[in-house]
Protein backbone atom coordinates (compact mmCIF):
# COMPACT_ATOMS: atom_id res chain seq x y z
CA UNK A 1 0.00 0.00 0.00
CA UNK A 2 1.22 3.49 -0.76
CA UNK A 3 -0.02 7.00 -0.17
CA UNK A 4 -0.04 9.93 -2.57
CA UNK A 5 0.05 13.56 -1.62
CA UNK A 6 -0.87 15.64 -4.64
CA UNK A 7 2.42 15.19 -6.49
CA UNK A 8 4.25 12.61 -4.38
CA UNK A 9 4.09 8.86 -3.78
CA UNK A 10 5.80 7.31 -0.75
CA UNK A 11 6.44 3.58 -0.61
CA UNK A 12 8.50 1.31 1.63
CA UNK A 13 10.10 -1.58 -0.26
CA UNK A 14 9.35 -5.07 1.07
CA UNK A 15 11.51 -8.18 0.97
CA UNK A 16 9.52 -9.47 -2.03
CA UNK A 17 10.82 -6.56 -4.12
CA UNK A 18 14.48 -7.01 -3.11
CA UNK A 19 16.81 -6.93 -6.14
CA UNK A 20 14.21 -5.69 -8.66
CA UNK A 21 15.00 -2.85 -11.03
CA UNK A 22 13.21 0.35 -10.02
CA UNK A 23 12.00 0.82 -13.61
CA UNK A 24 10.14 -2.50 -13.66
CA UNK A 25 8.67 -1.85 -10.25
CA UNK A 26 7.38 1.58 -11.30
CA UNK A 27 5.73 0.18 -14.43
CA UNK A 28 4.04 -2.48 -12.30
CA UNK A 29 2.67 0.30 -10.07
CA UNK A 30 0.98 1.69 -13.17
CA UNK A 31 3.42 4.46 -14.06
CA UNK A 32 3.66 4.57 -17.85
CA UNK A 33 6.88 5.07 -19.82
CA UNK A 34 5.60 8.49 -20.88
CA UNK A 35 5.01 9.43 -17.24
CA UNK A 36 8.51 8.24 -16.37
CA UNK A 37 9.88 10.50 -19.11
CA UNK A 38 7.94 13.43 -17.66
CA UNK A 39 9.29 12.65 -14.18
CA UNK A 40 12.83 12.61 -15.54
CA UNK A 41 12.75 15.72 -17.75
CA UNK A 42 9.84 17.88 -16.56
CA UNK A 43 10.55 18.64 -12.93
CA UNK A 44 9.90 15.33 -11.18
CA UNK A 45 12.35 13.04 -9.38
CA UNK A 46 12.92 9.53 -8.03
CA UNK A 47 14.37 9.31 -4.53
CA UNK A 48 15.56 6.38 -2.43
CA UNK A 49 16.04 7.29 1.22
CA UNK A 50 16.02 10.93 0.15
CA UNK A 51 18.75 10.54 -2.48
CA UNK A 52 18.27 10.87 -6.27
CA UNK A 53 18.43 7.56 -8.18
CA UNK A 54 17.88 6.43 -11.76
CA UNK A 55 15.43 3.79 -12.97
CA UNK A 56 18.34 1.30 -13.06
CA UNK A 57 18.60 1.28 -9.27
CA UNK A 58 18.22 -2.19 -7.67
CA UNK A 59 15.71 -2.12 -4.83
CA UNK A 60 16.57 -3.27 -1.32
CA UNK A 61 14.26 -4.26 1.51
CA UNK A 62 13.47 -1.28 3.71
CA UNK A 63 14.25 1.33 1.04
CA UNK A 64 11.99 4.39 1.26
CA UNK A 65 10.95 5.23 -2.28
CA UNK A 66 9.61 8.69 -3.09
CA UNK A 67 8.21 9.46 -6.54
CA UNK A 68 7.87 13.19 -7.19
CA UNK A 69 5.56 14.01 -10.10
CA UNK A 70 5.92 17.24 -12.09
CA UNK A 71 3.41 19.91 -11.15
CA UNK A 72 0.17 19.78 -13.14
CA UNK A 73 -0.06 22.22 -16.05
CA UNK A 74 -3.42 23.91 -16.55
CA UNK A 75 -4.45 24.66 -20.13
CA UNK A 76 -4.29 28.39 -20.81
CA UNK A 77 -7.63 28.20 -22.59
CA UNK A 78 -9.43 26.78 -19.54
CA UNK A 79 -10.60 29.43 -17.08
CA UNK A 80 -11.98 28.87 -13.55
CA UNK A 81 -15.63 29.81 -13.06
CA UNK A 82 -17.89 29.66 -10.01
CA UNK A 83 -20.08 26.84 -11.31
CA UNK A 84 -22.03 25.12 -8.48
CA UNK A 85 -20.88 21.51 -8.08
CA UNK A 86 -22.87 18.82 -6.26
CA UNK A 87 -19.92 16.82 -4.89
CA UNK A 88 -20.76 13.32 -3.62
CA UNK A 89 -17.21 12.34 -2.59
CA UNK A 90 -13.71 13.80 -2.68
CA UNK A 91 -10.24 12.87 -1.47
CA UNK A 92 -6.73 13.63 -2.74
CA UNK A 93 -7.13 11.33 -5.73
CA UNK A 94 -10.71 11.32 -7.02
CA UNK A 95 -13.81 13.48 -7.04
CA UNK A 96 -17.33 12.18 -7.69
CA UNK A 97 -20.13 14.60 -8.50
CA UNK A 98 -23.79 14.64 -9.42
CA UNK A 99 -23.92 16.61 -12.67
CA UNK A 100 -27.02 18.68 -13.23
CA UNK A 101 -28.63 18.76 -16.70
CA UNK A 102 -28.08 21.63 -19.14
CA UNK A 103 -24.39 22.07 -18.37
CA UNK A 104 -21.60 20.64 -20.57
CA UNK A 105 -18.76 18.57 -19.16
CA UNK A 106 -16.12 20.56 -21.04
CA UNK A 107 -16.11 24.05 -22.60
CA UNK A 108 -17.42 24.50 -26.11
CA UNK A 109 -17.77 27.35 -28.59
CA UNK A 110 -21.28 28.03 -27.24
CA UNK A 111 -20.25 27.63 -23.58
CA UNK A 112 -16.56 28.65 -23.33
CA UNK A 113 -16.60 29.30 -19.58
CA UNK A 114 -19.71 27.51 -18.33
CA UNK A 115 -18.83 23.84 -17.92
CA UNK A 116 -18.05 21.27 -15.25
CA UNK A 117 -14.35 21.65 -16.13
CA UNK A 118 -14.46 25.41 -15.43
CA UNK A 119 -16.20 24.72 -12.13
CA UNK A 120 -13.59 22.15 -11.13
CA UNK A 121 -10.74 24.62 -11.70
CA UNK A 122 -12.53 27.13 -9.47
CA UNK A 123 -13.04 24.43 -6.82
CA UNK A 124 -9.35 23.47 -6.88
CA UNK A 125 -8.30 27.12 -6.67
CA UNK A 126 -10.36 27.51 -3.49
CA UNK A 127 -8.37 24.58 -2.05
CA UNK A 128 -5.14 26.36 -3.03
CA UNK A 129 -3.89 23.41 -5.09
CA UNK A 130 -2.68 23.64 -8.66
CA UNK A 131 -4.57 20.85 -10.42
CA UNK A 132 -5.90 20.50 -13.93
CA UNK A 133 -9.04 18.65 -15.05
CA UNK A 134 -9.01 14.89 -15.71
CA UNK A 135 -12.54 13.67 -16.51
CA UNK A 136 -12.77 9.88 -16.37
CA UNK A 137 -16.27 9.82 -17.86
CA UNK A 138 -18.02 12.65 -19.67
CA UNK A 139 -21.75 13.20 -19.82
CA UNK A 140 -23.57 15.02 -22.62
CA UNK A 141 -24.67 18.56 -21.83
CA UNK A 142 -28.30 17.49 -21.21
CA UNK A 143 -27.51 14.21 -19.42
CA UNK A 144 -27.55 14.30 -15.61
CA UNK A 145 -26.03 12.12 -12.93
CA UNK A 146 -22.85 10.62 -11.52
CA UNK A 147 -19.50 11.69 -12.98
CA UNK A 148 -16.01 10.53 -12.01
CA UNK A 149 -13.02 12.90 -11.99
CA UNK A 150 -9.37 12.03 -11.37
CA UNK A 151 -7.54 14.76 -9.45
CA UNK A 152 -4.09 14.02 -10.88
CA UNK A 153 -2.80 12.28 -13.98
CA UNK A 154 -1.52 9.20 -12.16
CA UNK A 155 -5.03 8.50 -10.84
CA UNK A 156 -6.41 9.23 -14.30
CA UNK A 157 -4.01 6.74 -15.87
CA UNK A 158 -4.98 4.02 -13.39
CA UNK A 159 -8.71 4.65 -13.81
CA UNK A 160 -8.39 4.61 -17.61
CA UNK A 161 -6.79 1.17 -17.36
CA UNK A 162 -9.58 0.05 -15.04
CA UNK A 163 -12.11 1.25 -17.63
CA UNK A 164 -10.47 -0.81 -20.36
CA UNK A 165 -10.66 -3.87 -18.10
CA UNK A 166 -14.39 -3.27 -17.53
CA UNK A 167 -13.88 -2.46 -13.85
CA UNK A 168 -15.61 0.92 -14.08
CA UNK A 169 -19.33 0.10 -14.27
CA UNK A 170 -22.06 2.64 -15.09
CA UNK A 171 -25.81 2.16 -14.85
CA UNK A 172 -28.08 4.66 -16.57
CA UNK A 173 -31.80 5.35 -16.26
CA UNK A 174 -33.79 6.45 -19.28
CA UNK A 175 -37.38 7.06 -20.34
CA UNK A 176 -38.10 5.92 -23.89
CA UNK A 177 -40.96 6.40 -26.31
CA UNK A 178 -43.18 3.35 -26.76
CA UNK A 179 -43.64 0.18 -24.80
CA UNK A 180 -40.63 -2.14 -24.93
CA UNK A 181 -42.08 -5.65 -24.88
CA UNK A 182 -38.84 -7.57 -24.30
CA UNK A 183 -38.04 -7.39 -20.58
CA UNK A 184 -34.27 -7.33 -21.11
CA UNK A 185 -31.79 -7.57 -23.92
CA UNK A 186 -28.44 -6.58 -25.40
CA UNK A 187 -27.90 -4.23 -28.32
CA UNK A 188 -24.74 -4.97 -30.31
CA UNK A 189 -24.49 -2.43 -33.12
CA UNK A 190 -21.45 -0.50 -34.32
CA UNK A 191 -21.63 3.28 -34.08
CA UNK A 192 -20.12 5.73 -36.56
CA UNK A 193 -20.23 9.47 -37.22
CA UNK A 194 -23.21 10.42 -39.39
CA UNK A 195 -22.05 11.99 -42.64
CA UNK A 196 -20.16 15.23 -42.08
CA UNK A 197 -21.89 15.96 -38.78
CA UNK A 198 -19.63 16.85 -35.86
CA UNK A 199 -22.32 15.85 -33.36
CA UNK A 200 -24.66 13.19 -34.72
CA UNK A 201 -23.90 9.46 -34.70
CA UNK A 202 -25.58 6.47 -36.33
CA UNK A 203 -25.52 2.66 -36.38
CA UNK A 204 -23.20 1.62 -39.18
CA UNK A 205 -21.02 -1.43 -39.83
CA UNK A 206 -18.06 0.86 -40.55
CA UNK A 207 -18.18 2.21 -36.99
CA UNK A 208 -16.73 1.19 -33.64
CA UNK A 209 -17.97 -1.76 -31.62
CA UNK A 210 -20.72 -0.75 -29.19
CA UNK A 211 -22.63 -2.89 -26.68
CA UNK A 212 -25.53 -1.78 -24.47
CA UNK A 213 -27.43 -4.00 -22.02
CA UNK A 214 -30.94 -2.93 -21.04
CA UNK A 215 -33.61 -3.98 -18.53
CA UNK A 216 -37.16 -2.63 -18.61
CA UNK A 217 -38.09 -1.48 -15.11
CA UNK A 218 -41.67 -0.58 -15.98
CA UNK A 219 -43.94 0.05 -18.95
CA UNK A 220 -46.37 2.98 -18.64
CA UNK A 221 -49.11 2.21 -21.13
CA UNK A 222 -51.09 5.41 -20.49
CA UNK A 223 -47.97 7.47 -21.23
CA UNK A 224 -46.76 5.26 -24.13
CA UNK A 225 -43.40 5.21 -22.37
CA UNK A 226 -40.91 2.73 -20.90
CA UNK A 227 -38.68 3.20 -17.85
CA UNK A 228 -35.36 1.49 -18.62
CA UNK A 229 -32.05 0.72 -16.88
CA UNK A 230 -29.01 0.49 -19.12
CA UNK A 231 -25.45 -0.73 -18.60
CA UNK A 232 -22.70 0.24 -21.02
CA UNK A 233 -20.12 -2.35 -22.00
CA UNK A 234 -18.45 0.21 -24.27
CA UNK A 235 -18.45 4.01 -24.12
CA UNK A 236 -19.13 5.46 -27.57
CA UNK A 237 -20.39 9.00 -28.12
CA UNK A 238 -24.21 9.11 -27.74
CA UNK A 239 -24.21 5.30 -27.41
CA UNK A 240 -27.44 4.92 -25.43
CA UNK A 241 -29.27 7.51 -27.51
CA UNK A 242 -28.24 5.91 -30.81
CA UNK A 243 -28.88 2.35 -29.65
CA UNK A 244 -32.36 3.11 -28.31
CA UNK A 245 -33.27 4.83 -31.58
CA UNK A 246 -31.96 1.73 -33.39
CA UNK A 247 -34.21 -0.41 -31.17
CA UNK A 248 -37.18 1.71 -32.24
CA UNK A 249 -37.58 3.39 -28.84
CA UNK A 250 -35.79 6.77 -28.86
CA UNK A 251 -35.37 8.61 -25.58
CA UNK A 252 -38.15 10.95 -24.56
CA UNK A 253 -37.01 14.51 -25.27
CA UNK A 254 -34.16 13.44 -27.58
CA UNK A 255 -35.06 15.41 -30.70
CA UNK A 256 -31.68 14.62 -32.32
CA UNK A 257 -32.47 10.90 -32.39
CA UNK A 258 -36.20 10.75 -33.02
CA UNK A 259 -37.71 11.72 -29.67
CA UNK A 260 -40.15 14.55 -28.98
CA UNK A 261 -39.75 17.39 -26.48
CA UNK A 262 -43.39 17.85 -25.48
CA UNK A 263 -42.88 16.38 -21.99
CA UNK A 264 -39.28 17.30 -21.18
CA UNK A 265 -36.77 19.78 -22.58
CA UNK A 266 -33.85 17.36 -22.84
CA UNK A 267 -33.15 13.69 -23.45
CA UNK A 268 -34.51 11.78 -20.45
CA UNK A 269 -31.17 10.17 -19.55
CA UNK A 270 -29.56 9.99 -16.12
CA UNK A 271 -26.29 8.41 -14.94
CA UNK A 272 -27.74 6.67 -11.90
CA UNK A 273 -24.94 4.53 -10.45
CA UNK A 274 -21.16 4.35 -10.80
CA UNK A 275 -18.91 1.60 -9.43
CA UNK A 276 -15.11 1.77 -9.70
CA UNK A 277 -11.95 0.61 -7.89
CA UNK A 278 -10.23 3.43 -6.04
CA UNK A 279 -7.03 4.05 -8.02
CA UNK A 280 -4.78 4.10 -4.96
CA UNK A 281 -6.40 1.84 -2.35
CA UNK A 282 -8.14 -0.56 -4.73
CA UNK A 283 -11.31 -0.34 -2.62
CA UNK A 284 -14.56 -0.79 -4.56
CA UNK A 285 -16.46 2.51 -4.55
CA UNK A 286 -20.18 2.84 -5.35
CA UNK A 287 -22.09 6.11 -5.82
CA UNK A 288 -25.64 6.87 -6.88
CA UNK A 289 -27.52 10.03 -7.82
CA UNK A 290 -31.31 10.33 -7.37
CA UNK A 291 -33.50 10.82 -10.42
CA UNK A 292 -33.78 14.58 -11.11
CA UNK A 293 -37.11 16.36 -10.81
CA UNK A 294 -37.82 16.69 -14.53
CA UNK A 295 -37.51 12.92 -15.07
CA UNK A 296 -39.52 12.16 -11.94
CA UNK A 297 -42.34 14.33 -13.28
CA UNK A 298 -42.41 12.24 -16.48
CA UNK A 299 -43.65 9.28 -14.42
CA UNK A 300 -46.54 11.20 -12.88
N, C-alpha and C positions, 0 to 999 in steps of 0.2 A: 504494500500500500504506500502511496506517496501523496503528498499534499502540493497544491499549487497556489502560490500567491500570484497576483495578476500576471507577472512575467517571470515567475521563478518556480522550478520544481526542485524539491529536496527529496532525496532517496538514500537510504542506508543499504549498502550492498550486503547480501546474505552469502552464506557459504555455498549455496547452489550456483551462484554467479561467479565464483572464484575462477580467475584465469580467462574469462571471456573478454573479447575485444569490446571496448566501449561502443564502437559504431554499431555492432550487431545488437547489443543490448538496447541502444536507443531506438533502433528500427523496430525491435520487438515491442517497445513501449508505445509505438504508434507514431514516432517522429519520422516524417518522410525525409527522403534525400534532399528535396527542395528546402525543407525547413532547416535541415542541418546546414545547408549552404547559407541560408539567411543568418543562422546563429553565428556562423564563422565569419561572414563578411559584412553583416549589417548591424553590428552593435551588440550581439549576444556573446555568450561565453560558456565554456564547459569547465567546471571546477571539481577537483577531487581534494577533499580536506582543505578547501580554500585556495588551492593552487591551480593555475591554468594547465589543462592537459589537452592533447589532441584525441581524435577518435581512435587512434591506434593504441591508446592506453589499455593495459591489461588490468582488469578489475581484481580487487582483493577484498576478502571478507572484512566488513567493518568500515570500508571506505564510505565517506559521506559525499555523495554526488550532488552537485548543484547545477541545474541547467538554467541559464539565464537567456530568456527570449528577447529579441529586439522589441523595442517599444512599438505598439500598434500605430500605423499611419492612417489617419482619417482622410478620406477623399476630399479634395478641395471643393468639389461641387456639391457636397452633402452638408447642409446647414442644420444646426440644432433648432428645434421649434417646440414650443410648449404644448405638445399634443397629449391629451389625457390618456394614460395607459392603465388598463385594468390588469395589474400584475397578480398572477396566481401563486408564483413561487420565484425566488431568486436567491442565488448564492454567488460565490466568486466565479463560477464556471458556466452556469446556464441561467436563462430567464424564461419563464413560461407566462404567456399573457392570454387574456381573452380579448380577441380583436373584435371591435364593433364593426357593423356593416358600414358601407359608404366611405371607407378610408382605404387607400391603397397600401400595400406592404412596402413598396419602394417609390421614390419620386418618379414622376412622369412629366411630360411636357405640359399636361393640363394641371398637374398638382406638383409643382417643383419643390415645395416646402411644406406640404401637408401629407405626410405619410408616417407609417409606423417607424420607419428608419430615422426620420427627422426627430420623432418623439424619443426614440432610444438614445440618440446623441445628447439630447437635452437632459434626459434622465441620468446618463453617465456623468455629464458635466456637473450636475448637482451633487454627485458622489465624489467629485474631484478626482476622477480617474480618467486617463486618456485611453479610451477604447473606441474601436470602430464597430460597424454593424456586421454581424454574421448571422443571417437568417438561415435556419436549418430547413424550415418549410415555409413557403409563401402561400398566402391566400389571396384569391382575386379580390379586387376592390369591394365588391358587393357581397362577398362571402364572410360570414362571421365565425367566431369560435377560437379554439385553442391553437396557439402558435408557439413554436419552439425556437429560441434564440441562443446561440453560443456566444459567450462573452469574450472569448479570445480564440485565436486561430487554431490552437492546439485542440481545444474542445470541439471546434467546428470540424477539424479533420477527423477526429475520433467518431463524432456523430454521423458524419458523411459515410464513413466505413460501416457503421452500424446500420444505416439506411440501406446500403447495398446488400447487406446480409439479411435484410428483412426484419431487423430487430426494432425498428421504429415503426410502430403500428398506429394507424389513424382510422377512427370510425367517424363517419359523417352521417348527418341526418338531413333528409331532403323531402320536400313535398312535390309530387309529380302530377301532371295532368293524367286523367284516366284511371281506370281500376286495373292494377296489375294482378292478373289471375294466378300466376305462378308464385307460390309463397317465397321461394328463394331461388337464386341462380347465379351464374357467373357469365359475365360478358367478356369475351376475348375478341377484340377487334382493334387492329392497328390504327393509330391516329397520325394524321399528317396535316401540315398547313394547307388551308383552303386557298387555292389559286395564289394571287399576289397579296392576299390579306395579311397584315401584320398580326391581327388579333385572332381571326376565326380559324377553327380547326374542323376536321372532318374525318370520318372513318374511311381509310384508304389502304389498300394492300402495300402501297409504297412507303407507308409511315412506320412509326416505331411501335414495338410491341406494347400493348396496354391491356391490363386485366383488372376488372372491377367485380367484386362480389357483392350481392345485394340480398337483403331480407326484408320482406314486406311486414311492417309492424301492424298496420291497420289499413283497411280500405274504407273510405268514406263515400258511400254511394250517393248520398244527397248532395255532396260537393263535387262529385266526379273527380276524386282526388285520392292518391295513395300516399301513405306515410312510410318512408323507406329508410332503412339503415344501410350504409354502404362502407365497404372496406377496400382500400386501394392496395393492390399488389405491386403496382407501378405508379409513377407520379408524373404523368404527362400533363401538359398544359390543357386546362378545361376538360380533363378526362371524364369526370362524372357527368358533366353537362353534355358532352358529345355522346357518351355511351348511353345515357338515358334517352336522348333524342333518337339514337340508333335503335333502341328497344321499342320506340314508338310512344314513349312516355316522357316528353321533355319536362324540365323543372318548371313549376309554377313561377311566373314572373321572369323567366329567362327568354326575353324577346329575341336574343341573338340566335338561339337554338330551338325556336318553334314554340316557346311558351307565350302566355299572355300576361299582361301586367294589370289586369283589372282588380286583382285581390291584393297584390303586394308589389312594391316598387323596385324589387330586385329579385334575382334568382333565389328561391327558397332553399338555400344550402347553408349548412352549419357544421363546422368542425367540432364534433361533440366530445370525443375522447382521444387522448394521445398517451401512448405507452412507449417508454424508451429507457435504455440503460444509461444511468448517469455516466458521463464520459470519464470521470476520475475514480469514483468509488465502485462503479459497476452495479450499483443498486437499481432495481427496477422501479421506475417512477411512473405513476399514473395520475393524469389530470383530466378533469371534465369541466365543461362550460354549459350552463343551463341554456335551454332554447330561448332565443331572444323574443321580445314581445311581439314583433310583427309576424313571426312564424307561429307563435302560440295562438294569435288571433285567427290565423287561417283555419285552425281546427275547431273554432267555435261557430 
